[in-house]
């Protein structure tokens, strides 16, 4: 089912969480939140919207991480319903696209629910105080040719890192619904 994300709830505090990557290494949201902010994104392996942007997502995340912005990806789908999203397949998917960020398993879906994640991809850009400042899309290209894209997520996260506030005009992200248990 195709869904759009809701408008950014500016100032909403993202609840802290600890999740493990497919190898069992724990990552805590607060450990990745730094003085330049944090991007938390909800993605999965099987979604055609995520697959269409995965290369750009990896490249944009690398840019942000090189500039000191924290990045985490969370997979909240019930992989018992969608085996393509299993932890083993997450490792393969992350390697295929060269993800430079931790890709975490939300086994009980509690983080996806706490954040109100709607679809994959769903982006949450936080300032250094952990206040939501961006809930938009990756870029202007979506599933189309990215040749002339505007990297809206990168631009927003850079603005958040510099000023603590996100852009007031944001376009919703679009993707497949989270597969809840």
For each residue, the residues with C-beta under 8 A, 3 or more apart:
1: 176 177
2: 119 174 175 176 177
3: 118 119 174 175 176 177
4: 118 119 172 173 174
5: 118 119 122 123 135 136 137 172 173 174
6: 9 116 118 135 172
7: 135 170 172
8: 132 133 134 135 136 166 170
9: 6 12 132 135
10: 131 132 133 165 166
11: 131 132
12: 9 131 132
13: 130 131 132
14: 29 38 40 115 124 126 130 132
15: 29 111 114 115
16: 28 29 30
17: 28 29 110 111 114
18: 26 27 28 29
19: 26 27 74 104 105 106 107 111
20: 23 24 25 26 27 104 105
21: 24 25 27 102 103 104 105
22: 87 88 90 91 103 105
23: 20 91
24: 20 21
25: 20 21 102
26: 18 19 20
27: 18 19 20 21 31 32 72 102 104
28: 16 17 18 31 32
29: 14 15 16 17 18 32 33 38 40 72
30: 16 33 130
31: 27 28
32: 27 28 29 38 70 71 72 102
33: 29 30 37 38 70 126 128 130
34: 37 38 68 69 70 128
35: 68 128
36: 67 68 69 70 128 161
37: 33 34 69 70 125 126 127 128 133 157 160 161
38: 14 29 32 33 34 69 70 71 72 125 126 130
39: 61 64 69 70 71 72 123 124 125 126 153 157
40: 14 29 72 73 74 115 123 124 126
41: 57 71 72 73 74 121 122 123 124
42: 73 74 75 76 112 115 117 119 120 121 122 124 178
43: 47 50 57 73 74 75 103 120 121
44: 47 50 75 76 77 82 84 85 120 176 179
45: 50 75 84 85 89 90 92 93
46: 77 82 84 85 176
47: 43 44 50 51 120 121 175 176
48: 51 52 143 176
49: 52 53 119 120 121 142 143 174 175 176
50: 43 44 45 47 53 54 57 120 121 175 176
51: 47 48 54
52: 48 49 142 143
53: 49 50 56 57 121 138 139 142 143
54: 50 51 57 58 93 96 97
55: 58 59 97
56: 53 59 60 138 139 141 146 149
57: 41 43 50 53 54 60 61 97 99 121 138
58: 54 55 61 62 97 98 99 100
59: 55 56 62 63
60: 56 57 63 64 138 139 151 153 154
61: 39 57 58 64 65 71 99 100 101
62: 58 59 65 66 100
63: 59 60 66 67 154
64: 39 60 61 67 69 71 154 157 158
65: 61 62 68 69 70 71 100 101
66: 62 63
67: 36 63 64 158 161
68: 34 35 36 65 161
69: 34 36 37 38 39 64 65 157 158 161
70: 32 33 34 36 37 38 39 65
71: 32 38 39 41 61 64 65 100 101
72: 27 29 32 38 39 40 41 101 102 104
73: 40 41 42 43 99 101 102 103 104
74: 19 40 41 42 43 104 106 111 112 117
75: 42 43 44 45 79 85 90 103 104 105 106
76: 42 44 106 109 111 112 113 117 178
77: 44 46 81 82 85 120 178 179
78: 81 82 109 179 180 181
79: 75 82 83 84 85 86 87 89
80: 83 181
81: 77 78 179 181
82: 44 46 77 78 79 85 179
83: 79 80 86 89
84: 44 45 46 79 89
85: 44 45 46 75 77 79 82 89 90 179
86: 79 83 89 90
87: 22 79 90 91 105
88: 22 91 92
89: 45 79 83 84 85 86 92 93
90: 22 45 75 85 86 87 93 94 103 105
91: 22 23 87 88 94 95
92: 45 88 89 95 96
93: 45 54 89 90 96 97 99 103
94: 90 91 97 98 99 103
95: 91 92 98 99
96: 54 92 93
97: 54 55 57 58 93 94
98: 58 94 95
99: 57 58 61 73 93 94 95 103
100: 58 61 62 65 71
101: 61 65 71 72 73
102: 21 25 27 32 72 73
103: 21 22 43 73 75 90 93 94 99
104: 19 20 21 27 72 73 74 75
105: 19 20 21 22 75 87 90
106: 19 74 75 76 109 110 111 112
107: 19
108:
109: 76 78 106 112 113 178 180 181
110: 17 106 113 114
111: 15 17 19 74 76 106 114 115 117
112: 42 74 76 106 109 115 117 178
113: 76 109 110 116 117
114: 15 17 110 111
115: 14 15 40 42 111 112 122 124
116: 6 113
117: 42 74 76 111 112 113 122 178
118: 3 4 5 6 122 177 178
119: 2 3 4 5 42 49 122 173 174 175 176 177 178
120: 42 43 44 47 49 50 77 175 176 178
121: 41 42 43 47 49 50 53 57 138 173 175
122: 5 41 42 115 117 118 119 135 173 175
123: 5 39 40 41 134 135 136 137 138 153 173
124: 14 39 40 41 42 115 132 134 135
125: 37 38 39 132 133 134 135 153 156 157 160 166
126: 14 33 37 38 39 40 129 130 131 132 133 160
127: 37 130 131 133 160 164 165 166
128: 33 34 35 36 37 164
129: 126 164
130: 13 14 30 33 38 126 127
131: 10 11 12 13 126 127
132: 8 9 10 11 12 13 14 124 125 126 135
133: 8 10 37 125 126 127 156 160 164 165 166
134: 8 123 124 125 153 156 157 160 166 167 170
135: 5 6 7 8 9 122 123 124 125 132 170 172 173
136: 5 8 123 152 153 156 167 170 171 172 173
137: 5 123 140 142 152 153 170 171 172 173 174
138: 53 56 57 60 121 123 142 151 152 153 173
139: 53 56 60 142 146 149 150 151 152 153
140: 137 149 150 152 171
141: 56 144 145 146 147 148 149
142: 49 52 53 137 138 139 174
143: 48 49 52 53
144: 141
145: 141 148
146: 56 139 141 149
147: 141
148: 141 145
149: 56 139 140 141 146
150: 139 140 155
151: 60 138 139 154 155
152: 136 137 138 139 140 155 156 170 171
153: 39 60 123 125 134 136 137 138 139 156 157
154: 60 63 64 151 157 158
155: 150 151 152 158 159 167
156: 125 133 134 136 152 153 159 160 166 167 170
157: 37 39 64 69 125 134 153 154 160 161
158: 64 67 69 154 155 161 162
159: 155 156 162 163 165 166 167
160: 37 125 126 127 133 134 156 157 163 164 165 166
161: 36 37 67 68 69 157 158
162: 158 159
163: 159 160
164: 127 128 129 133 160
165: 10 127 133 159 160
166: 8 10 125 127 133 134 156 159 160 170
167: 134 136 155 156 159 170
168:
169:
170: 7 8 134 135 136 137 152 156 166 167
171: 136 137 140 152
172: 4 5 6 7 135 136 137
173: 4 5 119 121 122 123 135 136 137 138
174: 2 3 4 5 49 119 137 142
175: 2 3 47 49 50 119 120 121 122
176: 1 2 3 44 46 47 48 49 50 119 120
177: 1 2 3 118 119
178: 42 76 77 109 112 117 118 119 120
179: 44 77 78 81 82 85
180: 78 109
181: 78 80 81 109
